[in-house]
């Protein structure tokens, strides 16, 4: 299950091996490819506007496919991640790990539209991140 990591920004971002490892942890035994793309604010804004009709960048977007061998794409907006990590007093790499796992879980069909869905998705995120040595992102420090 290869993870294609694309760094399309000049921001301080984790190493591709770390990004891939985090995605693979969320994929478990899925067996399909994923593209993980780290983008700048302009590309993040364009993607969010085009696919969600929201004219500002967001932290993570997931684009599932119907292809047999490709699960989908995850776009992470590096400047937004940096601002959020600082505002939430979280280590930058830990916040990236969380958003990679979050984005991949969306590709796998998880969502957080209802309270029950949110609880299930958050529980999966916490368990995956714990296996990676990353603290629970939902606990307030």
C-alpha positions in Angstrom: 0.0 0.0 0.0 2.2 2.8 -1.2 1.7 6.3 0.1 2.7 8.9 -2.5 3.9 12.0 -0.5 4.0 15.3 -2.4 5.4 18.4 -0.7 4.0 21.3 -2.7 4.9 24.1 -0.3 7.9 25.8 1.3 6.7 25.5 4.9 8.3 23.5 7.7 6.8 20.1 7.3 7.5 16.6 8.6 9.8 14.3 6.6 8.0 12.2 3.9 8.9 9.0 5.8 7.0 10.2 8.8 4.0 11.3 6.8 3.9 8.0 5.0 4.2 6.1 8.3 1.3 8.0 9.8 -0.8 7.3 6.8 0.0 3.7 6.7 -0.9 3.4 10.4 -4.4 4.6 9.6 -4.7 2.4 6.5 -3.9 -0.7 8.5 -4.4 -3.5 5.9 -6.4 -1.5 3.4 -4.1 -2.4 0.5 -4.9 0.5 -1.7 -2.7 3.5 -2.6 -3.0 7.0 -1.1 -1.7 10.3 -2.3 -0.8 12.7 0.6 -0.1 16.2 -0.6 1.1 19.1 1.6 0.0 22.4 0.1 0.4 26.1 0.7 -2.4 28.5 1.6 -3.3 29.4 -2.0 -3.7 25.8 -3.2 -5.5 24.9 0.0 -7.9 27.8 -0.6 -8.4 26.8 -4.2 -9.2 23.2 -3.3 -11.6 24.2 -0.5 -13.4 26.7 -2.8 -13.6 24.3 -5.7 -14.8 21.2 -3.8 -16.6 22.7 -0.8 -17.6 26.2 -1.9 -15.7 27.7 1.0 -13.4 30.5 0.0 -10.6 30.0 2.5 -8.0 27.3 3.2 -8.7 24.5 5.7 -6.4 22.1 7.5 -7.2 18.8 5.7 -9.3 17.7 2.8 -10.0 14.1 1.7 -10.9 13.0 -1.8 -11.9 9.3 -2.0 -12.0 7.6 -5.3 -13.9 4.7 -6.8 -10.7 3.2 -8.2 -9.8 -0.4 -7.3 -6.2 0.3 -6.5 -6.3 3.9 -5.2 -8.2 4.8 -2.1 -7.9 8.6 -2.7 -6.0 11.8 -2.0 -5.5 13.8 1.2 -4.5 17.5 1.0 -3.1 19.1 4.1 -2.6 22.9 4.2 0.7 23.5 5.9 0.2 27.1 7.0 -3.1 26.3 8.6 -1.6 23.3 10.4 1.2 25.5 11.8 -1.3 28.2 13.0 -3.5 25.6 14.6 -0.7 23.8 16.4 0.6 27.0 17.9 -2.9 28.1 18.9 -3.6 24.8 20.5 -0.2 24.5 22.1 0.5 21.2 20.4 3.8 20.0 18.9 3.7 20.6 15.2 4.6 17.0 14.3 1.9 15.7 16.6 -0.7 17.9 14.9 0.4 16.7 11.5 0.2 13.1 12.6 -3.4 13.7 13.8 -4.4 15.4 10.5 -2.8 12.7 8.4 -4.7 10.0 10.3 -7.9 12.0 10.3 -7.7 12.5 6.5 -7.0 8.9 5.8 -9.9 7.8 8.0 -12.2 10.0 5.9 -10.9 8.1 2.8 -11.9 4.9 4.6 -15.4 6.1 5.1 -15.3 7.6 8.6 -17.0 10.9 9.3 -18.0 13.2 12.2 -21.3 14.6 11.1 -23.2 13.1 14.0 -22.2 12.7 17.7 -22.0 9.0 17.3 -19.8 9.2 14.2 -17.6 11.8 15.8 -17.1 9.5 18.9 -16.3 6.5 16.7 -13.8 8.5 14.5 -12.1 10.2 17.5 -11.8 6.8 19.2 -10.1 5.4 16.1 -7.8 8.4 15.8 -6.8 8.2 19.5 -6.0 4.5 19.2 -3.9 4.9 16.0 -2.1 7.9 17.4 -1.3 6.1 20.6 0.3 3.2 18.7 2.4 5.9 17.0 3.4 7.4 20.3 1.3 10.6 19.8 -0.8 12.0 22.6 -4.6 12.2 22.5 -5.2 15.3 20.3 -8.6 15.8 22.0 -7.2 16.3 25.5 -6.7 19.9 26.6 -3.2 20.4 28.0 
